[in-house]
Amino acid sequence: MPRKPDPVPFFASEADERAWWEAHDSADHVDWTKASRARFPNLKPSTTAISLRLPVALLERIKIEANKRDVPYQSLIKMWLAEKAG
C-alpha cells in the first residue's frame, strides 16, 4: 500500500514557499502517481519590447519585403532574426 504523502506546510509568502521547496524533495509531499498531463493551448511566449535604430533606407526595404509577403514588418524582422539565431 502506498504511503500517504507528508503534508505541505502553510507559507506566509511566495518567497517562503520557494525557499522551502528548494530545500525539500517534492516526492515526499506530492503523490505523483495521481498526476495528469496539463495542456495550456492558449499560452503565448513572453516577449519584451526593445528599441532598435535602423537606417531609414533599410527600414523602408524591410517594409517593402513585408508588404510583398503580406505580413507586418515587425513580424518579418522577428522571423528573420529567429531564422538567423537558429
Secondary structure, 3 states (H helix, E strand, C coil): CCCCCCCCCCCCCHHHHHHHHHHCCHHHCCCHHHCCCCCCCCCCCCCCCCCCCCCHHHHHHHHHHHHHHCCCHHHHHHHHHHHHHC
